[in-house]
């Protein structure tokens, strides 16, 4: 199927036209709930409001990568806004969304973005792997696919949006080419979305930590290393 992220607007709100009705409906409900509770109706660490001022991250990395990690959704950090406004960040995000052939397909591992909230998070969670094979090998050989593409402090969205079908197609392609697939979070939701996953994936020991390490990937961490 065609890549819907080629149609992402150039300005906020950063939401695909086909996703917009469901996303806006969800956010309106969240705003009403927060207002009723006397809380600020703005995105934050402790609520599920989707931040459409942040660039979506439905996937990170080379779509043909030999190692594929399945996650839930991009998180939220108070410092995200300033980073997402930077021209370099915007350009690298677009390169990623459009699957451009660049030196660091996993753009949050780009050295110039290493101090962004997403860059710091992924360096920690992929640190053991980076120590084994190097930053460049991880940046070119690992693909992360998020079940839901938009940023929020807590995940609360129910149902699905049209763009998720493209993410599903990336996982289906990974299965067909024999990529190594590791579920970090949302195992049940991923198997429901991609029935072909059954018997074709590993899962980390602790979904709360989601680290790719020998302790959290017992029995298959070295296979991940060998794939890279």
Backbone torsions as a table, in degrees:
resi	resn	phi	psi	omega
1	UNK	NA	158.1	-179.8
2	UNK	-70.3	154.4	-179.0
3	UNK	-80.4	107.9	-177.8
4	UNK	-68.4	-19.3	-174.9
5	UNK	-74.2	-7.1	171.9
6	UNK	-66.9	-17.2	-176.4
7	UNK	-101.6	11.4	179.5
8	UNK	-63.6	131.2	178.8
9	UNK	-56.7	153.1	179.6
10	UNK	-79.9	-15.6	-179.0
11	UNK	-131.4	156.7	177.5
12	UNK	-63.3	149.4	2.4
13	UNK	-73.5	133.7	-178.6
14	UNK	-86.5	84.3	179.2
15	UNK	-144.7	137.7	178.9
16	UNK	-66.3	143.0	-179.3
17	UNK	-53.4	-41.5	-178.5
18	UNK	-71.4	-24.5	179.0
19	UNK	-86.0	-21.7	-167.9
20	UNK	-55.9	-45.5	-177.2
21	UNK	-57.3	-47.1	-179.4
22	UNK	-67.1	-40.3	-178.1
23	UNK	-67.1	-46.4	-179.5
24	UNK	-65.7	-38.3	177.5
25	UNK	-62.3	-43.6	177.6
26	UNK	-61.6	-46.2	-177.6
27	UNK	-64.6	-37.2	178.2
28	UNK	-61.8	-40.4	178.1
29	UNK	-65.1	-39.4	179.4
30	UNK	-67.2	-39.4	179.3
31	UNK	-63.4	-43.0	178.4
32	UNK	-63.0	-41.7	-179.4
33	UNK	-65.0	-45.7	-179.4
34	UNK	-64.5	-41.4	179.5
35	UNK	-62.6	-41.6	179.1
36	UNK	-62.9	-32.5	180.0
37	UNK	-83.8	-2.2	-179.2
38	UNK	76.4	22.1	-179.3
39	UNK	-105.6	153.6	179.0
40	UNK	-60.5	128.1	-178.6
41	UNK	-82.6	57.5	-179.5
42	UNK	-131.9	154.7	178.9
43	UNK	-58.0	144.6	179.5
44	UNK	-164.1	172.9	-177.4
45	UNK	-59.6	-31.7	-171.1
46	UNK	-107.5	19.3	174.5
47	UNK	-138.2	171.8	-173.9
48	UNK	-101.3	7.3	-179.7
49	UNK	-61.6	130.6	-178.0
50	UNK	-82.3	128.9	-177.2
51	UNK	-91.5	102.4	-177.4
52	UNK	-87.6	5.6	171.2
53	UNK	-88.1	-6.9	178.5
54	UNK	-102.3	143.8	179.3
55	UNK	-69.2	131.3	-179.3
56	UNK	-63.3	155.5	175.8
57	UNK	-135.6	73.9	-180.0
58	UNK	-68.8	-23.5	178.5
59	UNK	-157.7	159.7	178.2
60	UNK	-136.7	118.0	173.4
61	UNK	116.7	-175.1	-177.9
62	UNK	-70.8	122.3	-178.8
63	UNK	-65.4	-12.7	177.7
64	UNK	-104.6	16.5	-175.9
65	UNK	-61.3	146.8	179.8
66	UNK	-76.0	-16.7	178.8
67	UNK	-123.7	127.6	-177.0
68	UNK	-124.4	125.7	179.0
69	UNK	-108.3	131.4	-179.1
70	UNK	-105.3	122.5	-174.8
71	UNK	-122.0	-179.2	-176.0
72	UNK	-91.3	-63.6	177.5
73	UNK	-163.6	159.7	176.6
74	UNK	-63.9	139.8	-180.0
75	UNK	-81.0	-161.0	-177.5
76	UNK	-144.0	138.5	177.7
77	UNK	-139.8	145.2	-177.7
78	UNK	-60.5	-23.3	-179.6
79	UNK	-88.9	-5.0	-178.0
80	UNK	-58.7	-41.5	-173.6
81	UNK	-55.9	-46.2	-177.8
82	UNK	-66.6	-35.1	178.8
83	UNK	-71.9	-40.7	-178.1
84	UNK	-69.1	-12.5	176.6
85	UNK	-88.6	-12.8	-177.0
86	UNK	-74.3	134.9	-178.4
87	UNK	-55.0	-41.7	-179.3
88	UNK	-64.2	-43.7	179.6
89	UNK	-61.1	-45.8	179.6
90	UNK	-58.9	-44.3	-177.7
91	UNK	-66.1	-44.0	-179.7
92	UNK	-66.8	-35.4	176.0
93	UNK	-63.0	-45.0	179.3
94	UNK	-64.6	-40.3	177.6
95	UNK	-58.7	-41.3	179.7
96	UNK	-66.1	-47.7	-178.3
97	UNK	-61.8	-29.9	-177.9
98	UNK	-97.2	7.5	178.5
99	UNK	55.3	42.3	179.4
100	UNK	-74.8	149.3	179.3
101	UNK	-79.9	99.9	-176.2
102	UNK	-130.2	162.6	-178.0
103	UNK	-62.0	-30.9	-179.7
104	UNK	-125.7	79.0	179.6
105	UNK	-56.1	-37.5	174.3
106	UNK	-80.8	84.7	-163.0
107	UNK	-66.8	-23.3	178.3
108	UNK	-71.2	-10.2	174.4
109	UNK	-95.6	2.7	175.6
110	UNK	-60.5	132.6	-176.8
111	UNK	-52.9	-34.5	-178.5
112	UNK	-78.9	-5.4	177.1
113	UNK	-116.1	14.0	-172.7
114	UNK	-64.9	-24.0	-178.0
115	UNK	-96.9	2.6	174.4
116	UNK	-69.4	156.1	179.0
117	UNK	-54.8	-44.0	178.4
118	UNK	-66.7	-38.7	178.1
119	UNK	-62.4	-44.6	178.8
120	UNK	-64.6	-41.1	-178.5
121	UNK	-62.5	-47.4	-177.2
122	UNK	-73.3	-31.1	175.0
123	UNK	-63.4	-38.1	177.1
124	UNK	-67.7	-47.5	-172.7
125	UNK	-76.8	-19.9	176.3
126	UNK	-109.9	10.3	-174.1
127	UNK	-58.2	-43.1	-179.6
128	UNK	-64.0	-37.3	178.8
129	UNK	-70.1	-41.8	177.7
130	UNK	-61.5	-39.4	178.6
131	UNK	-63.4	-31.2	-178.2
132	UNK	-79.3	-43.7	-170.6
133	UNK	-121.0	-9.4	-179.8
134	UNK	98.3	152.9	-177.1
135	UNK	-60.7	-44.3	-175.2
136	UNK	-64.5	-40.2	-179.8
137	UNK	-64.0	-38.1	178.1
138	UNK	-70.6	-41.8	-178.3
139	UNK	-64.9	-25.9	179.6
140	UNK	-101.5	-19.2	-172.5
141	UNK	-109.2	-1.4	-178.8
142	UNK	-118.6	132.3	173.4
143	UNK	-117.1	129.4	172.2
144	UNK	-105.7	131.6	174.5
145	UNK	-118.2	126.2	179.2
146	UNK	-92.3	139.3	176.6
147	UNK	-63.4	-38.1	-179.2
148	UNK	-127.4	134.7	-166.8
149	UNK	-89.2	-10.3	-171.3
150	UNK	-104.9	154.2	-174.3
151	UNK	-80.5	137.4	170.3
152	UNK	-157.7	154.2	179.4
153	UNK	-67.0	-44.0	173.8
154	UNK	-122.2	149.0	178.9
155	UNK	-90.8	122.8	-179.5
156	UNK	-138.0	0.6	-175.6
157	UNK	-71.4	131.4	176.9
158	UNK	-109.0	148.7	-179.3
159	UNK	91.3	-149.7	-175.3
160	UNK	-149.4	159.0	172.8
161	UNK	-120.3	154.1	-174.5
162	UNK	-54.3	-36.9	-175.9
163	UNK	-63.4	-20.7	-179.2
164	UNK	-64.3	-22.4	178.0
165	UNK	-64.0	-30.7	177.7
166	UNK	-70.1	-40.2	176.4
167	UNK	-61.6	-41.1	176.2
168	UNK	-59.7	-40.9	-178.7
169	UNK	-65.3	-33.6	177.0
170	UNK	-64.5	-38.7	179.0
171	UNK	-70.5	-40.6	177.5
172	UNK	-61.2	-40.1	176.4
173	UNK	-63.7	-39.9	179.8
174	UNK	-62.3	-40.4	178.3
175	UNK	-63.6	-43.8	-177.9
176	UNK	-64.1	-34.8	-178.0
177	UNK	-88.7	1.0	176.6
178	UNK	79.2	25.3	177.2
179	UNK	-65.9	155.0	174.5
180	UNK	-84.1	123.9	-175.1
181	UNK	-114.5	129.7	-179.8
182	UNK	-126.0	125.0	177.8
183	UNK	-88.7	121.2	176.4
184	UNK	-88.3	-44.4	-177.9
185	UNK	-147.0	164.6	174.5
186	UNK	60.0	44.2	-177.3
187	UNK	-56.2	-49.7	-177.0
188	UNK	-62.3	-43.3	-179.6
189	UNK	-64.3	-37.8	180.0
190	UNK	-68.1	-42.1	179.8
191	UNK	-66.4	-36.0	176.1
192	UNK	-65.9	-38.3	-178.5
193	UNK	-75.2	-32.8	-177.9
194	UNK	-130.5	83.6	-177.5
195	UNK	-56.0	-27.8	179.9
196	UNK	-65.3	-13.2	178.7
197	UNK	-64.8	-29.1	-176.1
198	UNK	-50.2	120.3	-179.9
199	UNK	80.3	2.7	-175.8
200	UNK	-123.0	26.1	-179.9
201	UNK	-150.0	162.3	170.6
202	UNK	-110.1	163.3	174.4
203	UNK	-132.4	145.6	179.2
204	UNK	-71.3	155.6	-178.1
205	UNK	-65.6	-43.1	-178.8
206	UNK	-120.3	111.7	178.5
207	UNK	-74.2	-19.9	178.6
208	UNK	-67.7	-36.6	-178.6
209	UNK	-90.8	-38.4	177.6
210	UNK	57.2	28.0	177.2
211	UNK	-80.6	143.9	170.5
212	UNK	-96.5	97.7	-176.2
213	UNK	-149.2	169.4	180.0
214	UNK	-63.7	-35.3	179.5
215	UNK	-71.9	-38.0	-176.1
216	UNK	-91.0	-9.7	177.3
217	UNK	-125.7	60.2	-174.5
218	UNK	-62.9	125.5	176.6
219	UNK	87.9	-10.1	-178.9
220	UNK	-137.9	3.8	178.6
221	UNK	-61.8	-43.0	-178.9
222	UNK	-66.8	-27.9	175.4
223	UNK	-67.7	-38.5	175.4
224	UNK	-59.4	-46.5	179.3
225	UNK	-58.4	-44.7	-177.4
226	UNK	-65.8	-30.6	179.0
227	UNK	-68.3	-23.4	-178.1
228	UNK	-95.7	NA	NA
